[in-house]
């Protein structure tokens, strides 16, 4: 697998997010203005885009945020979600970030806990799906 970081939302990332979040999970509001200024990371298996995420500095919170982590169905179970998180964390550390937060689907909370994230704040909902805020201190 190789990792590529983009300054703009690449078509490969758009397709993965449409497939995972819109087609599989039924979300309607997948794309937002954050996509315009976030960095976008893609994991490639050869020439095939297998997974993606985005990360950005939330200027109000003065913290980095990782989001929109998605792996194509045929690549799940191969630890690509963990690899996406790790690669995003590396980029954030290089930019001077010391902590990172994310807004996880509640059902994915155990996955993020295994990656060193802890829940904070009250759960909330996005398009009817329960979510939790999680954070991690980067070493």
N, C-alpha and C positions, 0 to 999 in steps of 0.2 A: 504494500500500500504506500502511496505517496500522498503528501498533503500539500495543498496549494491554498494560499490566502489571497483574497480579492478585495479591492476597495469598493467595488460595486457588486450588486446582486447578479451573479452569473446565471445564465439560462439553466445550467445543470442543477444549481441549487433550487431555482424556482420549480423545476420539474419534480425534484425529490420532495419538496415541501407540499406541492399540490397533491402528489400521490399519497404521501403518508398522512398529512393533516386533513386535507380536504376529502379525498376519495375514501381512504380507509377509516378515518376517525370522524368525518362529517363536519369539520369546522368550516365556517364560511368566510371569516375575517382573518385570513392567514397573512396577508401582506399589509404593511403599514409604512409610515414615513421613516421609521427607524431603519428600514432597509436602505434608505438613501445615504445614510452616514455610517452604518455599521460595517465592520470587516466581516467577510464571509469566508468560511473555511470549508473546503471540500476534500474528502478522502477519495482517492481514485484507486481502483483495482485495474491496473493497466490503463486503458483509456475510458473505463466505465466509472462514472461518478456513483459511489456506493452510499455516501452519507454526507451530511452537511450540518453546520451550525453557524450562528452569527455571534459576534461579541462587540460591545461598544462601551464607551465611558458615559455613564449617566451623570451629567454635570450637576444636577440637583443633589443627588445622593453622594456625589464624588466617589463613586464605586464603579467597577466594571461589572457588566451584566453579560452572561452567556445565555443564549436562547435559541429557540427553533432547532433543537437537536433532533435530527431525523435520519434514520437508516432505512434503506430499501429492504423490503421483506426478505428477499433472497440472501441478504447479507447479515441478517439478525442472528444472534447467538455466537458471533465471532468476535465479540468485545470491541466492535467498532464505535459504539457509543462512548465507551471509556476512552478509546483512542481520540475521539473528537474532543472530549472534555480536556484530556491531557494536552493536546496540541493547542487548544484555545488558551489554556492556563499558561503554557509556555510563552505564547505571544503576549499575553497580558503582563506577565512578569517582565518580559523584555521592555514593555512600555512603562514600567514602573509601578504596576498594580500590585497591591499587597493583599487585597481581599477580593473575592468575587461573589456575586449573588446570582441566583436564577429563580425563575418562577416555574416550578415543576408541576406536572400533572400529579395529583395525589397518588394514583396507582403506580407511578414511577419513583416515588419517594425512596423505597428500599434500594433501588439502583444507585441513586445519588448518595445515599448514606454510605454505601460501599466505596464510593469515590471520595469520601471524606467530608461531605456536606452535612450540615445540620439545619433543621427547621427553625424558623423564627417567625414571629408574628402570627396573626390569625389566618386560617384558611379562607380562600375566597373562590369565586367562580369565574371562568371565562367560557362564554357561550354554553353555560349550564354544566360545564365540566369542573369538578373540584380541583383546585390548585393550591400549592403551598410555596411560600418564599423560603429559600434555603441559602446558606452562605458557607464560605470556606476561606480560611486564611491560607495564603500561598506562602510556602517556605522559600 
